[in-house]
């Protein structure tokens, strides 16, 4: 969903080099090639009908706005920031993360780093995770598997959780028809186990369809968890926060 910015100077350089080559056949062909930028900047702004994180409602099933920015070095290192409204955690959530991504010769991409979840209006909920994933495209099909591990940290002590760690494992499958490249079918299946149990170990899922038009992506997805009414009653949790719902979103990518 992210597209790279090329600075105006690089575009002008390519244009100028091409004109020079046309006027003078002796000019080296390399002059027409734009240098690889040291870093790229990508971003997005979105409106969602509600914010769900691992199947759990974060905005009391209400709409919110979200935005992100990522700076990527040509070596593969990157840093990102992402923000969203979050009535579940006092009004807002800001995620800051950074890592390294490398695509191997066989097309397999490895990615890993450190992810922080920050809640300016309720700091006891602040947490961090280490993450790693592997992905590969096979024709129109995309495959991805990953894990997020939250080691012992103040959150687990503050809320006296049964476990002082958490492990989240997930797999994703996407399909983009060759005849309809603007459409992407996507799915996600994840498992939470440890200190973030809600109120017990659970599975979350997403199945959806995205449509790209210029720099906009329209998406409709079904998402939810396998937590039953009995589970949420035992944890004194409103079941509507975890039940299956349809989520609509419009995202502008820059």
C-alpha positions in Angstrom: 0.0 0.0 0.0 3.0 2.3 0.2 4.5 4.1 -2.8 7.9 5.8 -3.0 8.3 9.5 -3.3 11.0 10.6 -5.9 12.2 14.1 -5.4 11.6 16.7 -8.1 15.4 17.2 -8.6 15.8 13.5 -9.5 13.0 13.8 -12.1 14.5 16.9 -13.6 18.0 15.2 -13.7 16.6 12.3 -15.7 14.8 14.6 -18.1 17.9 16.8 -18.6 20.2 13.8 -19.2 17.8 12.3 -21.8 17.8 15.6 -23.8 21.5 15.8 -23.6 21.9 12.3 -25.0 19.6 13.1 -27.9 21.6 16.3 -28.8 25.0 14.6 -28.5 25.4 11.0 -29.4 28.8 10.9 -27.7 27.2 11.5 -24.2 27.6 8.4 -22.0 24.4 6.3 -21.6 24.9 6.2 -17.9 24.1 10.0 -17.7 20.4 9.2 -18.3 20.1 6.9 -15.3 18.8 8.4 -12.0 20.8 7.6 -9.0 19.2 5.4 -6.3 17.9 7.7 -3.6 19.6 7.4 -0.2 16.1 7.1 1.4 12.5 7.1 0.5 9.5 8.5 2.4 6.1 6.9 2.2 2.9 7.8 4.0 -0.9 7.2 4.3 -4.0 8.7 5.7 -7.1 6.6 6.3 -10.7 6.8 7.5 -12.1 3.5 9.0 -15.5 2.6 10.2 -13.9 1.2 13.3 -10.4 0.3 14.5 -9.8 -3.4 15.3 -6.5 -4.7 16.7 -6.1 -8.4 16.6 -9.9 -8.7 16.4 -10.5 -6.5 19.4 -12.4 -3.1 19.0 -10.2 -0.2 20.0 -12.7 2.7 19.3 -15.9 1.3 20.8 -17.0 0.2 17.4 -17.0 3.8 16.1 -15.2 5.4 13.1 -11.8 7.0 13.4 -9.0 8.5 11.4 -5.5 7.0 11.0 -2.2 8.1 9.5 1.3 6.8 9.0 4.8 7.8 7.8 7.8 5.6 7.0 11.4 6.5 6.2 13.4 3.8 4.5 17.1 3.7 3.8 18.3 2.1 0.6 20.1 -0.5 2.7 16.8 -1.9 4.0 16.6 -0.2 7.4 13.4 1.8 8.2 11.6 3.7 10.9 7.8 4.3 11.0 5.2 6.1 13.0 1.5 5.3 13.0 -1.4 7.0 14.8 -5.1 6.3 15.4 -8.0 7.4 17.6 -8.5 4.8 20.4 -11.4 5.2 22.9 -10.2 1.9 24.4 -7.0 3.5 25.7 -7.9 7.0 26.6 -8.3 8.8 23.2 -5.3 8.0 21.0 -2.6 5.4 20.1 0.8 6.2 18.6 2.9 3.3 17.3 6.6 3.8 16.7 8.7 1.0 15.2 11.8 0.3 13.2 13.6 -2.6 11.7 15.3 -4.1 8.7 13.9 -5.7 5.6 15.8 -7.8 3.0 14.6 -9.5 -0.1 16.7 -12.6 -1.1 17.5 -13.7 -4.6 14.7 -16.3 -4.5 12.1 -13.6 -3.8 11.7 -14.4 -0.1 11.6 -11.2 2.0 12.7 -11.3 5.6 11.7 -8.5 8.0 12.2 -7.9 11.7 12.5 -5.2 14.3 11.1 -3.5 17.5 7.5 -2.2 17.8 6.3 0.2 20.5 2.6 0.9 21.4 2.2 4.3 23.1 -0.9 5.7 24.7 -0.4 9.4 25.6 -3.5 9.5 27.7 -2.9 6.3 29.6 0.8 5.4 29.9 0.3 2.2 31.9 -0.9 0.5 28.7 2.4 1.3 26.9 4.0 -1.9 25.6 6.6 -3.1 23.1 7.2 -6.2 21.0 10.0 -7.8 19.0 8.7 -8.9 15.6 9.9 -11.0 12.7 8.2 -12.3 9.5 8.9 -14.0 6.2 6.9 -13.4 3.0 7.0 -14.5 -0.7 4.9 -13.9 -3.8 4.1 -16.8 -6.1 2.5 -15.4 -9.2 -0.7 -13.7 -8.1 -0.6 -15.2 -4.6 1.2 -13.6 -1.6 2.2 -15.6 1.5 3.3 -14.3 4.8 3.9 -15.7 8.3 5.2 -13.9 11.4 5.5 -13.7 15.1 5.4 -10.8 17.7 6.9 -11.5 21.1 6.3 -9.2 24.1 8.9 -9.9 26.8 8.5 -9.2 30.5 7.8 -5.4 31.0 5.9 -3.1 33.4 2.5 -3.7 31.7 2.3 -7.3 32.9 3.3 -6.3 36.4 0.9 -3.3 36.6 -2.1 -5.4 35.5 -1.0 -8.5 37.3 -1.5 -10.7 34.3 -1.2 -14.5 34.5 1.8 -14.5 32.2 4.6 -11.9 32.1 5.1 -12.3 28.3 2.9 -12.6 25.2 3.3 -14.4 21.9 1.3 -13.6 18.8 1.6 -15.8 15.7 -0.1 -15.2 12.4 -0.3 -16.1 8.8 -1.6 -14.2 5.8 -2.7 -15.0 2.3 -3.5 -12.6 -0.6 -4.6 -13.1 -4.1 -4.5 -10.5 -6.9 -6.1 -11.7 -10.2 -4.0 -11.0 -13.2 -7.0 -10.0 -15.2 -8.1 -7.6 -12.4 -4.9 -6.2 -10.9 -6.8 -3.4 -9.0 -8.5 -6.0 -6.8 -6.8 -7.9 -3.9 -8.4 -10.6 -1.8 -6.7 -10.8 1.6 -7.0 -12.9 4.7 -5.3 -13.1 8.1 -5.4 -15.6 10.9 -3.7 -15.0 14.2 -3.3 -16.4 17.7 -2.7 -14.5 21.0 -1.4 -16.3 24.0 0.1 -14.9 27.2 -0.3 -11.7 29.1 -2.5 -10.1 26.4 -5.2 -12.8 26.7 -8.6 -11.2 26.4 -9.7 -12.9 28.7 -8.1 -16.2 27.5 -6.0 -17.3 24.5 -7.9 -16.6 21.4 -7.9 -16.5 17.6 -8.6 -13.5 15.4 -9.3 -13.4 11.7 -9.7 -11.0 8.8 -11.2 -11.8 5.3 -11.6 -8.9 2.9 -11.4 -7.4 -0.5 -9.4 -4.2 -1.5 -9.8 -2.1 -4.6 -7.1 0.3 -5.7 -7.9 3.5 -7.7 -5.0 5.8 -8.3 -3.6 6.5 -4.9 -6.7 5.4 -3.0 -7.5 1.9 -1.6 -11.1 1.0 -0.7 -11.5 -2.0 1.5 -14.3 -4.0 3.1 -13.3 -6.8 5.5 -15.0 -9.2 7.9 -13.1 -9.4 11.2 -13.6 -10.9 14.6 -12.4 -13.5 17.2 -13.4 -16.9 18.4 -14.3 -15.6 21.9 -17.8 -16.6 22.9 -20.3 -14.7 25.0 -19.4 -17.1 27.9 -15.8 -16.1 27.6 -16.4 -12.3 27.6 -19.0 -12.6 30.5 -16.3 -14.4 32.6 -13.9 -11.5 31.9 -16.6 -8.8 32.4 -16.0 -7.6 28.8 -18.7 -6.3 26.4 -19.0 -9.0 23.8 -19.7 -6.5 21.0 -16.0 -5.6 21.2 -14.9 -9.0 20.0 -17.7 -10.3 17.9 -17.5 -10.5 14.1 -18.2 -7.3 12.2 -17.7 -5.7 8.8 -15.1 -2.9 8.6 -14.9 -0.4 5.8 -11.9 1.8 5.1 -10.6 4.3 2.6 -6.8 4.9 2.5 -4.8 7.5 0.6 -1.2 6.4 0.0 1.6 8.9 -0.7 
